[in-house]
């Protein structure tokens, strides 16, 4: 099993299809266990909780740095003591390996 957090995101060619369900199931099992697959199979998400707003924003800034380096950006929902991260690859209409690579890198922050 390849360590996803050591991989780099790759640009996707136009028309690249979304990952199939078997591949998605295999990749999600390589993450922390907190990530969930949406019921339609087109998104993964994880909610992180913190003691206060400062810790939440520090986490968001660390995520921003990582995803900027990978050039693969999630949707973030930020509140006082929580941050929900939603990943999907819009160009594929579902999930790509890039989503799982970034999720693994984000898990390493904590």
TIKE-910239 format. One line per field, with one value per residue (C-alpha): residue in three letters; x, y, z; chain; residue number from 1. Coordinates in pm, whole numbers, plus 32768, in hexadecimal, padded with zeros to 4 digits. Each point is the difference from the previous one (the first is absolute). Layout:
N
res <- [Ala,...] $
u <- [X,...] $
v <- [Y,...] $
w <- [Z,...] $
chain <- [A,...] $
n <- [NUM,...] $
This chain:
110
res <- [Unk,Unk,Unk,Unk,Unk,Unk,Unk,Unk,Unk,Unk,Unk,Unk,Unk,Unk,Unk,Unk,Unk,Unk,Unk,Unk,Unk,Unk,Unk,Unk,Unk,Unk,Unk,Unk,Unk,Unk,Unk,Unk,Unk,Unk,Unk,Unk,Unk,Unk,Unk,Unk,Unk,Unk,Unk,Unk,Unk,Unk,Unk,Unk,Unk,Unk,Unk,Unk,Unk,Unk,Unk,Unk,Unk,Unk,Unk,Unk,Unk,Unk,Unk,Unk,Unk,Unk,Unk,Unk,Unk,Unk,Unk,Unk,Unk,Unk,Unk,Unk,Unk,Unk,Unk,Unk,Unk,Unk,Unk,Unk,Unk,Unk,Unk,Unk,Unk,Unk,Unk,Unk,Unk,Unk,Unk,Unk,Unk,Unk,Unk,Unk,Unk,Unk,Unk,Unk,Unk,Unk,Unk,Unk,Unk,Unk] $
u <- [8000,808B,8004,7F12,8097,814E,7F67,7FCF,7EBF,800F,7F4D,7EDE,7FD4,7EB9,7F01,80A4,7EED,7FB0,8086,7F2A,7F64,80FE,8123,7F4F,7FC7,816D,807E,7F13,808A,8159,7F86,7FD8,7EAA,7F54,7FC0,7EAA,7F8D,7EC5,7ED3,8023,8171,806F,8098,80C7,7FE1,808F,7FA5,8112,7FAF,80CF,7FF8,7FCF,7FF8,8177,8054,7EFC,8091,8165,7F92,7F53,813E,80CE,7F07,8013,817B,7FF2,7EF3,80AB,813E,7F36,7F27,7ECD,7F0B,7EDE,7EC1,801E,7EEC,8094,7F54,8076,808F,7FD3,8079,7F5D,80CB,7F51,80CB,7F8F,809D,7F0F,80A5,7FC1,7EA5,806B,8138,8167,813B,805B,7EDF,808F,8166,7F97,7F24,812C,80DD,7EF7,7FE6,8174,7FD2,7F6C] $
v <- [8000,8152,8112,8101,811C,7FD3,801F,8143,8069,7FEA,80D9,7F40,7FEB,8081,7EEA,7F3C,7F2A,7FF7,7EDA,7EC8,7F8E,7EE7,80F4,80FE,7EF2,7F9B,8166,8066,7EDE,809F,813C,8041,7F65,814D,803E,7FA3,7FBD,80BD,7F27,804C,7F9A,814D,80A6,7FB3,80D2,801D,80DA,8073,8091,80F6,80AD,815D,80E3,8043,7E8D,7FD5,811D,7F85,7EAF,80A7,80C4,7EC1,7F59,812D,7FE1,7E8B,8018,812A,7F30,7EE8,80ED,7F36,80BF,7F7E,80A8,806C,8043,80BE,8050,8060,7EAE,7F25,7FE3,7F17,7FAC,7F85,7F77,7FA9,803D,80D9,7FBB,7E89,8021,7F2C,7F96,7FF0,7F80,816E,8018,7EE1,8081,814F,7F59,7F31,8135,80BA,7EDD,8023,8164,7F7D] $
w <- [8000,7F99,8109,7F6A,80CB,7F4C,7EA5,7F3C,7F55,7E86,7F03,7F6B,7E8A,7F76,8002,811B,8099,8171,80CA,800C,8148,8036,7FE9,80DE,810A,7FF3,801D,811A,80CD,7FE8,80B3,8175,801C,803D,7E8E,7F79,7E9D,7F98,7FB4,7E8C,8009,7F6B,8135,8138,8139,815C,8128,80EB,8158,80CC,8153,7F76,7ED2,8004,7FE5,7EED,7F31,8039,7F73,7ED8,7FB3,800B,7F14,7F18,7FEF,7FAF,7EF6,7F60,7FDF,7F5E,7F31,8062,80D9,80D6,8068,816C,80FB,8126,8149,815D,8061,7ECB,7E9E,7F06,7ECB,7EC6,7EE0,7EA3,7EAE,7F40,7EB1,8022,8095,8128,80B8,7F88,80A7,803F,80F9,80CC,7FEB,8091,8108,8072,8012,80C9,80F4,8045,8084,8143] $
chain <- [A,A,A,A,A,A,A,A,A,A,A,A,A,A,A,A,A,A,A,A,A,A,A,A,A,A,A,A,A,A,A,A,A,A,A,A,A,A,A,A,A,A,A,A,A,A,A,A,A,A,A,A,A,A,A,A,A,A,A,A,A,A,A,A,A,A,A,A,A,A,A,A,A,A,A,A,A,A,A,A,A,A,A,A,A,A,A,A,A,A,A,A,A,A,A,A,A,A,A,A,A,A,A,A,A,A,A,A,A,A] $
n <- [1,2,3,4,5,6,7,8,9,10,11,12,13,14,15,16,17,18,19,20,21,22,23,24,25,26,27,28,29,30,31,32,33,34,35,36,37,38,39,40,41,42,43,44,45,46,47,48,49,50,51,52,53,54,55,56,57,58,59,60,61,62,63,64,65,66,67,68,69,70,71,72,73,74,75,76,77,78,79,80,81,82,83,84,85,86,87,88,89,90,91,92,93,94,95,96,97,98,99,100,101,102,103,104,105,106,107,108,109,110] $
